[in-house]
């Protein structure tokens, strides 16, 4: 197995362990067992320490989320459809990439130093989109940070694509006014 493939294997296993068992229980021993590796030394060889491994998990998880978002919004220029696409895509991620979403949440809850970065990931892009929509006169006046956090919280509670469509409809109506 190449070094890149082994790193990806370890990162994938760490993502799944963090998502399923929680960040505090994501030990090298559990990751080794989950990945089917022979020793924790394989992790130490590819990652300086647990922080380095966690950053690799975040980069991979956020990359998967961004890839899905980019694909869903490719070619969409209408602000209302961007908002709808954002919400529906985020809800879809809960089904298509549950381990990545859960790992990001677990890391955010357990590593306060990363909180600002992960908060920007969670609501920053959406807040910028809402601000631009207001500048263009598409969206009504409202507090962008409150709306972005409310949308993110609504997405967190999603359990189906139908819920995602209803959530998108609700927030489109709220934003357009």
C-alpha positions, 0 to 999 in steps of 0.5 A, a space after each residue: 500500500 502506498 503512503 498516501 493510501 495508508 494515510 487515507 485508510 487511517 484518516 478514514 478509520 479515524 473519521 468513522 471512530 470519531 463519528 461513532 464513538 465520539 472524540 474522547 474515545 477515539 484512541 489510537 488503539 480503537 483506530 488501529 482496530 477499526 482500520 485492521 492495522 497491525 500496530 499503533 506505530 503505523 499511525 505514528 509513522 504517518 501522523 506526528 500526533 493526535 492533533 495532526 491526525 485530527 487535522 487530517 480528518 477535518 481536512 478530508 471531511 470538510 473536503 467531502 462536504 465542499 465537494 458535494 456543495 460545489 457539485 450541487 451549486 455548480 452553475 446556480 447564480 440565483 440567490 434564492 436557488 443558492 439558498 435552497 440548494 445550500 439547505 438541501 445539500 446540507 441536509 443531504 450530507 447527513 445521509 450521504 456523508 454522516 461520518 464526516 458530518 458527525 466527525 466535524 461536529 465531534 471535533 468542534 465540540 471537543 477542541 475549543 481552539 478550532 471553534 472559530 474555524 469550524 463556526 465559520 465552516 458551519 455558518 460563514 459561507 451561508 452568512 456571506 451568501 445571505 449578506 450578498 443577497 441582501 446587497 443585491 436586494 433579493 433578501 429582506 433585511 434581517 440579522 445575517 448571523 442570527 439567520 445563518 445560525 438558525 438555518 444551521 440549527 434547522 439543518 442539524 435537526 434534519 432527518 429526511 429529504 422531505 424535511 430538507 425541502 420543507 426547511 428550504 421552503 421555510 427559510 426562502 420565505 423568511 429571507 425573501 420576505 
